[in-house]
Amino acid sequence: MTIRVGDRASRSFVVDEQAMRWFQQVSEDDSRIHCDERYAKSRGFDGVIAYGGIMLAHLSYLLGKC
């Protein structure tokens, strides 16, 4: 498969609490910005920030399967 400029692919997913807990365990990343809602809000965010690695895993799926 060749990926060309203008090609499109999509995959819908939801980053839920279960995905966040799983990624925290496997990555051992317990940064408060990802795990502590009150801390994240004190830093100006609406809540915890999703792990970028979860989104990267879905991108990897797209590149490998589509």
N, C-alpha and C positions, 0 to 999 in steps of 0.2 A: 504494500500500500504506500502510495506517495501522498504526502500532505502538501497542498499548494495554497498560496495566498488566496484568500477568499473562501476556502473550505470552512464548513461549519459542522459542529457536533454539539450535542447537549446531553445532559444527564441531570435529572432532578434528584435532590437529596435534602434531608433536613439534619442539621447538627443538633441533636437532642442531648439530654443529660446522660443517657446511656453511652452515646458515642464519646462524649466529653470524658466520662469516667474511664472508659476503656482506653482512650488515648493517653490519659494521664497515667494509667497503670503501666502501659507498655513503653511509654517514652520516659517515665519517671520524671516528668516535668510538672512540678507542683507549684509553679509560679503563681503567686496570688492573683495576678491579673486574669488568669484563666479559671481560678478555683474559688475566689472569694468575692462575691457580688458587692458587698459593702466596700471592699477595697477598690474594686474596679470603678464603682460609682464615685468614690472619693477622688479618683484620677480623671473624672470628667466623662466616663463612658456610661451608657445606659445599663450596663450589666457586664458580666464576664465576657471576655473576648474569646471567640472560638479558636481552637488550635489550627494554625495554618496547615499543619500536617494532615488533618482530616480532609481538607479541601484538596491538598496535593494528591492524596490517595485517589480521590475521584477523578482528578485530571489524569493520573496514571492509568486508571481504568479506561478512560476515553481514548487515550493514545494507544493502549494495548489491545483494546477489544473492538474499536469502531473502525 
